[in-house]
Every structure is written in C-alpha cells, then in structure tokens.
Amino acid sequence: MATYVAPPLQEKFETLSAELKDCILERNVQLYTLQDLIRVLEDIVKEGES
C-alpha cells in the first residue's frame, strides 16, 4: 500500500520539509483530512521523544 494524500490536503502537505514528507511517505498512510495529517505528525513526534 502506498501513501495517499487527498487533493484538498496536498497544498498543506507540500509546506512540510522534505525530510518530514519522506518520513510520512515511508509510513504508507492514507491522508484524507487535516486530522489524518495531524495524527501522523503526532505519531512521529511521540516516536522522536522515546
């Protein structure tokens, strides 16, 4: 399964750093809403803290 970023969310996704986008793309997630993107970002932060 490949990561999917819904068209309405693409503009916000593109504002992220290349490193962060790569990290998200490696997770093979489905991003349909801003809440989906926030959830993935929170998971990345939690992993960085541990």
N, CA, C and O atoms as CSV, one atom per row, in Angstrom:
chain,resi,resn,atom,element,x,y,z
A,1,MET,N,N,0.852,-1.188,0.000
A,1,MET,CA,C,0.000,0.000,0.000
A,1,MET,C,C,0.893,1.245,0.000
A,1,MET,O,O,1.843,1.340,0.777
A,2,ALA,N,N,0.583,2.164,-0.854
A,2,ALA,CA,C,1.355,3.401,-0.944
A,2,ALA,C,C,0.637,4.519,-0.186
A,2,ALA,O,O,-0.582,4.493,-0.019
A,3,THR,N,N,1.406,5.482,0.259
A,3,THR,CA,C,0.808,6.639,0.925
A,3,THR,C,C,-0.062,7.402,-0.061
A,3,THR,O,O,0.301,7.589,-1.222
A,4,TYR,N,N,-1.218,7.838,0.427
A,4,TYR,CA,C,-2.137,8.625,-0.385
A,4,TYR,C,C,-2.392,9.945,0.313
A,4,TYR,O,O,-2.699,9.974,1.505
A,5,VAL,N,N,-2.266,11.039,-0.427
A,5,VAL,CA,C,-2.585,12.371,0.090
A,5,VAL,C,C,-3.715,12.912,-0.772
A,5,VAL,O,O,-3.540,13.119,-1.973
A,6,ALA,N,N,-4.874,13.141,-0.163
A,6,ALA,CA,C,-6.040,13.636,-0.896
A,6,ALA,C,C,-5.744,15.008,-1.497
A,6,ALA,O,O,-5.039,15.812,-0.887
A,7,PRO,N,N,-6.270,15.277,-2.676
A,7,PRO,CA,C,-6.012,16.562,-3.350
A,7,PRO,C,C,-6.260,17.802,-2.477
A,7,PRO,O,O,-5.453,18.730,-2.523
A,8,PRO,N,N,-7.341,17.857,-1.684
A,8,PRO,CA,C,-7.538,19.061,-0.863
A,8,PRO,C,C,-6.440,19.264,0.204
A,8,PRO,O,O,-6.232,20.376,0.689
A,9,LEU,N,N,-5.748,18.171,0.555
A,9,LEU,CA,C,-4.722,18.229,1.588
A,9,LEU,C,C,-3.324,18.428,0.996
A,9,LEU,O,O,-2.376,18.725,1.723
A,10,GLN,N,N,-3.202,18.269,-0.293
A,10,GLN,CA,C,-1.891,18.315,-0.957
A,10,GLN,C,C,-1.151,19.629,-0.702
A,10,GLN,O,O,0.061,19.615,-0.486
A,11,GLU,N,N,-1.846,20.749,-0.721
A,11,GLU,CA,C,-1.197,22.046,-0.522
A,11,GLU,C,C,-0.546,22.127,0.854
A,11,GLU,O,O,0.587,22.594,0.972
A,12,LYS,N,N,-1.231,21.686,1.878
A,12,LYS,CA,C,-0.663,21.700,3.235
A,12,LYS,C,C,0.505,20.718,3.338
A,12,LYS,O,O,1.521,21.016,3.966
A,13,PHE,N,N,0.352,19.552,2.719
A,13,PHE,CA,C,1.409,18.544,2.742
A,13,PHE,C,C,2.688,19.107,2.122
A,13,PHE,O,O,3.783,18.851,2.623
A,14,GLU,N,N,2.560,19.857,1.058
A,14,GLU,CA,C,3.728,20.393,0.355
A,14,GLU,C,C,4.456,21.472,1.158
A,14,GLU,O,O,5.597,21.800,0.835
A,15,THR,N,N,3.834,22.027,2.184
A,15,THR,CA,C,4.518,23.032,3.004
A,15,THR,C,C,5.478,22.403,4.011
A,15,THR,O,O,6.288,23.104,4.617
A,16,LEU,N,N,5.390,21.083,4.191
A,16,LEU,CA,C,6.274,20.394,5.132
A,16,LEU,C,C,7.675,20.271,4.545
A,16,LEU,O,O,7.865,20.339,3.331
A,17,SER,N,N,8.644,20.090,5.425
A,17,SER,CA,C,10.024,19.907,4.958
A,17,SER,C,C,10.133,18.599,4.176
A,17,SER,O,O,9.327,17.687,4.356
A,18,ALA,N,N,11.129,18.521,3.317
A,18,ALA,CA,C,11.344,17.314,2.519
A,18,ALA,C,C,11.566,16.102,3.422
A,18,ALA,O,O,11.069,15.012,3.139
A,19,GLU,N,N,12.309,16.294,4.502
A,19,GLU,CA,C,12.588,15.200,5.433
A,19,GLU,C,C,11.300,14.686,6.076
A,19,GLU,O,O,11.103,13.477,6.195
A,20,LEU,N,N,10.436,15.596,6.484
A,20,LEU,CA,C,9.175,15.212,7.114
A,20,LEU,C,C,8.251,14.536,6.110
A,20,LEU,O,O,7.604,13.540,6.434
A,21,LYS,N,N,8.186,15.066,4.906
A,21,LYS,CA,C,7.364,14.429,3.869
A,21,LYS,C,C,7.856,13.011,3.603
A,21,LYS,O,O,7.047,12.090,3.484
A,22,ASP,N,N,9.165,12.825,3.507
A,22,ASP,CA,C,9.720,11.492,3.280
A,22,ASP,C,C,9.338,10.539,4.409
A,22,ASP,O,O,8.990,9.383,4.169
A,23,CYS,N,N,9.407,11.035,5.635
A,23,CYS,CA,C,9.061,10.219,6.806
A,23,CYS,C,C,7.593,9.778,6.728
A,23,CYS,O,O,7.268,8.628,7.024
A,24,ILE,N,N,6.726,10.687,6.333
A,24,ILE,CA,C,5.299,10.369,6.205
A,24,ILE,C,C,5.083,9.377,5.066
A,24,ILE,O,O,4.337,8.410,5.221
A,25,LEU,N,N,5.725,9.608,3.931
A,25,LEU,CA,C,5.550,8.727,2.781
A,25,LEU,C,C,6.006,7.300,3.069
A,25,LEU,O,O,5.437,6.348,2.535
A,26,GLU,N,N,7.020,7.145,3.904
A,26,GLU,CA,C,7.522,5.818,4.266
A,26,GLU,C,C,6.523,5.026,5.096
A,26,GLU,O,O,6.628,3.803,5.188
A,27,ARG,N,N,5.558,5.706,5.698
A,27,ARG,CA,C,4.597,5.057,6.592
A,27,ARG,C,C,3.424,4.422,5.871
A,27,ARG,O,O,2.635,3.709,6.492
A,28,ASN,N,N,3.292,4.662,4.586
A,28,ASN,CA,C,2.190,4.084,3.818
A,28,ASN,C,C,0.836,4.347,4.460
A,28,ASN,O,O,0.083,3.416,4.744
A,29,VAL,N,N,0.535,5.610,4.685
A,29,VAL,CA,C,-0.717,6.016,5.324
A,29,VAL,C,C,-1.660,6.643,4.301
A,29,VAL,O,O,-1.248,7.022,3.204
A,30,GLN,N,N,-2.909,6.743,4.675
A,30,GLN,CA,C,-3.932,7.371,3.838
A,30,GLN,C,C,-4.320,8.690,4.496
A,30,GLN,O,O,-4.866,8.693,5.600
A,31,LEU,N,N,-4.048,9.797,3.838
A,31,LEU,CA,C,-4.332,11.118,4.395
A,31,LEU,C,C,-5.465,11.762,3.603
A,31,LEU,O,O,-5.280,12.232,2.481
A,32,TYR,N,N,-6.636,11.768,4.220
A,32,TYR,CA,C,-7.817,12.348,3.579
A,32,TYR,C,C,-8.187,13.693,4.184
A,32,TYR,O,O,-8.754,14.550,3.507
A,33,THR,N,N,-7.862,13.878,5.468
A,33,THR,CA,C,-8.248,15.101,6.166
A,33,THR,C,C,-7.054,15.688,6.899
A,33,THR,O,O,-6.019,15.040,7.054
A,34,LEU,N,N,-7.213,16.911,7.339
A,34,LEU,CA,C,-6.167,17.548,8.138
A,34,LEU,C,C,-5.943,16.765,9.430
A,34,LEU,O,O,-4.814,16.672,9.912
A,35,GLN,N,N,-6.995,16.211,9.983
A,35,GLN,CA,C,-6.864,15.406,11.209
A,35,GLN,C,C,-5.995,14.177,10.961
A,35,GLN,O,O,-5.218,13.787,11.832
A,36,ASP,N,N,-6.115,13.565,9.791
A,36,ASP,CA,C,-5.258,12.424,9.451
A,36,ASP,C,C,-3.789,12.849,9.443
A,36,ASP,O,O,-2.931,12.138,9.967
A,37,LEU,N,N,-3.506,13.996,8.854
A,37,LEU,CA,C,-2.132,14.502,8.795
A,37,LEU,C,C,-1.617,14.812,10.194
A,37,LEU,O,O,-0.480,14.476,10.525
A,38,ILE,N,N,-2.440,15.446,11.011
A,38,ILE,CA,C,-2.044,15.778,12.381
A,38,ILE,C,C,-1.741,14.515,13.171
A,38,ILE,O,O,-0.772,14.478,13.930
A,39,ARG,N,N,-2.557,13.481,13.002
A,39,ARG,CA,C,-2.350,12.222,13.725
A,39,ARG,C,C,-0.993,11.615,13.374
A,39,ARG,O,O,-0.272,11.153,14.258
A,40,VAL,N,N,-0.646,11.615,12.090
A,40,VAL,CA,C,0.639,11.061,11.667
A,40,VAL,C,C,1.783,11.899,12.229
A,40,VAL,O,O,2.787,11.348,12.683
A,41,LEU,N,N,1.644,13.221,12.203
A,41,LEU,CA,C,2.682,14.094,12.755
A,41,LEU,C,C,2.849,13.869,14.259
A,41,LEU,O,O,3.971,13.863,14.766
A,42,GLU,N,N,1.743,13.685,14.966
A,42,GLU,CA,C,1.821,13.399,16.409
A,42,GLU,C,C,2.540,12.084,16.666
A,42,GLU,O,O,3.333,11.983,17.602
A,43,ASP,N,N,2.269,11.074,15.843
A,43,ASP,CA,C,2.959,9.786,15.987
A,43,ASP,C,C,4.458,9.948,15.781
A,43,ASP,O,O,5.252,9.345,16.503
A,44,ILE,N,N,4.848,10.748,14.812
A,44,ILE,CA,C,6.269,10.984,14.544
A,44,ILE,C,C,6.920,11.677,15.736
A,44,ILE,O,O,8.036,11.327,16.121
A,45,VAL,N,N,6.242,12.647,16.317
A,45,VAL,CA,C,6.771,13.362,17.489
A,45,VAL,C,C,6.928,12.385,18.664
A,45,VAL,O,O,7.957,12.382,19.339
A,46,LYS,N,N,5.914,11.570,18.898
A,46,LYS,CA,C,5.975,10.600,20.010
A,46,LYS,C,C,7.146,9.645,19.838
A,46,LYS,O,O,7.847,9.340,20.803
A,47,GLU,N,N,7.359,9.176,18.624
A,47,GLU,CA,C,8.476,8.284,18.361
A,47,GLU,C,C,9.816,8.976,18.592
A,47,GLU,O,O,10.769,8.357,19.066
A,48,GLY,N,N,9.880,10.251,18.257
A,48,GLY,CA,C,11.110,11.010,18.464
A,48,GLY,C,C,11.411,11.241,19.926
A,48,GLY,O,O,12.571,11.384,20.311
A,49,GLU,N,N,10.362,11.279,20.754
A,49,GLU,CA,C,10.539,11.511,22.181
A,49,GLU,C,C,10.964,10.263,22.928
A,49,GLU,O,O,11.506,10.356,24.030
A,50,SER,N,N,10.726,9.094,22.346
A,50,SER,CA,C,11.061,7.849,23.055
A,50,SER,C,C,12.396,7.289,22.657
A,50,SER,O,O,12.807,6.248,23.171
